[in-house]
Amino acid sequence: MPVATGRDAMRYLTLNGKRWLLKEVPRLNADGECDSPMTRGKAIRIASRLRGERRLDVLIHEMMHACNWTIDEEHIAQTAADIARVLWRLGYRHPVLDGKDHGR
């Protein structure tokens, strides 16, 4: 699948049987945002400036919110960071955004 950036960077994900729009947005105050699972037209928004392990961490973090809206923020933050670190060490890289020199 070709990877788009900017306004064209939108895809759909299915998490816990619900459909989410994944958007990479250029102007986002936070690194990521997730709408409530009860929201119509729900979306996960990721700051398009993110690269490397930080991008992976934020993506996992927001998907965890989507999967279980009731988990407290501290648990989500720690778990997402741990999973991102392990995947990064195992060699996960975004095929376009993460060149050799990108990282946290």
C-alpha positions as a Python dict, from the first residue, in 0.01 Angstrom:
ca = {
    (1, 'M'): (0, 0, 0),
    (2, 'P'): (148, 340, -92),
    (3, 'V'): (211, 571, 200),
    (4, 'A'): (68, 919, 176),
    (5, 'T'): (166, 1219, 381),
    (6, 'G'): (-11, 1538, 475),
    (7, 'R'): (-378, 1571, 386),
    (8, 'D'): (-373, 1251, 185),
    (9, 'A'): (-256, 1048, 483),
    (10, 'M'): (-588, 894, 584),
    (11, 'R'): (-668, 527, 629),
    (12, 'Y'): (-930, 324, 805),
    (13, 'L'): (-857, 84, 1090),
    (14, 'T'): (-1081, -168, 1260),
    (15, 'L'): (-1016, -196, 1634),
    (16, 'N'): (-1241, -404, 1859),
    (17, 'G'): (-1491, -430, 1577),
    (18, 'K'): (-1523, -52, 1533),
    (19, 'R'): (-1403, 150, 1236),
    (20, 'W'): (-1167, 442, 1292),
    (21, 'L'): (-1026, 696, 1051),
    (22, 'L'): (-650, 730, 1103),
    (23, 'K'): (-534, 1077, 1007),
    (24, 'E'): (-189, 1230, 1006),
    (25, 'V'): (-240, 1598, 1075),
    (26, 'P'): (13, 1879, 1031),
    (27, 'R'): (-118, 2107, 1306),
    (28, 'L'): (-199, 1915, 1620),
    (29, 'N'): (-136, 2056, 1969),
    (30, 'A'): (-72, 1710, 2113),
    (31, 'D'): (127, 1427, 1954),
    (32, 'G'): (-194, 1228, 1916),
    (33, 'E'): (-567, 1231, 1983),
    (34, 'C'): (-837, 968, 1989),
    (35, 'D'): (-1212, 1020, 1974),
    (36, 'S'): (-1440, 828, 2207),
    (37, 'P'): (-1547, 488, 2069),
    (38, 'M'): (-1907, 613, 2090),
    (39, 'T'): (-1841, 907, 1854),
    (40, 'R'): (-1987, 886, 1504),
    (41, 'G'): (-1716, 922, 1242),
    (42, 'K'): (-1452, 861, 1507),
    (43, 'A'): (-1088, 925, 1428),
    (44, 'I'): (-739, 879, 1561),
    (45, 'R'): (-520, 1177, 1478),
    (46, 'I'): (-140, 1158, 1479),
    (47, 'A'): (88, 1461, 1439),
    (48, 'S'): (250, 1432, 1096),
    (49, 'R'): (578, 1575, 1234),
    (50, 'L'): (644, 1258, 1436),
    (51, 'R'): (904, 1007, 1319),
    (52, 'G'): (1078, 701, 1449),
    (53, 'E'): (1011, 532, 1778),
    (54, 'R'): (810, 830, 1906),
    (55, 'R'): (565, 798, 1615),
    (56, 'L'): (527, 427, 1685),
    (57, 'D'): (469, 498, 2056),
    (58, 'V'): (198, 756, 1987),
    (59, 'L'): (23, 533, 1733),
    (60, 'I'): (13, 240, 1979),
    (61, 'H'): (-96, 477, 2259),
    (62, 'E'): (-393, 612, 2063),
    (63, 'M'): (-495, 266, 1938),
    (64, 'M'): (-496, 145, 2299),
    (65, 'H'): (-736, 427, 2388),
    (66, 'A'): (-956, 321, 2096),
    (67, 'C'): (-955, -42, 2214),
    (68, 'N'): (-1031, 34, 2577),
    (69, 'W'): (-1148, 385, 2654),
    (70, 'T'): (-1161, 315, 3031),
    (71, 'I'): (-792, 235, 3092),
    (72, 'D'): (-619, 514, 3283),
    (73, 'E'): (-370, 737, 3100),
    (74, 'E'): (-68, 632, 3307),
    (75, 'H'): (-117, 264, 3222),
    (76, 'I'): (-169, 340, 2853),
    (77, 'A'): (138, 563, 2837),
    (78, 'Q'): (365, 306, 3003),
    (79, 'T'): (232, 9, 2806),
    (80, 'A'): (250, 191, 2470),
    (81, 'A'): (607, 306, 2540),
    (82, 'D'): (711, -50, 2635),
    (83, 'I'): (553, -204, 2324),
    (84, 'A'): (701, 65, 2097),
    (85, 'R'): (1049, 13, 2246),
    (86, 'V'): (1032, -365, 2193),
    (87, 'L'): (903, -334, 1835),
    (88, 'W'): (1167, -71, 1756),
    (89, 'R'): (1445, -296, 1890),
    (90, 'L'): (1306, -584, 1683),
    (91, 'G'): (1351, -368, 1375),
    (92, 'Y'): (1006, -227, 1305),
    (93, 'R'): (1035, 80, 1082),
    (94, 'H'): (787, 276, 873),
    (95, 'P'): (884, 201, 511),
    (96, 'V'): (890, 568, 408),
    (97, 'L'): (912, 788, 717),
    (98, 'D'): (1183, 607, 911),
    (99, 'G'): (1519, 617, 738),
    (100, 'K'): (1836, 488, 899),
    (101, 'D'): (1894, 795, 1111),
    (102, 'H'): (1546, 844, 1255),
    (103, 'G'): (1472, 756, 1612),
    (104, 'R'): (1330, 898, 1927),
}
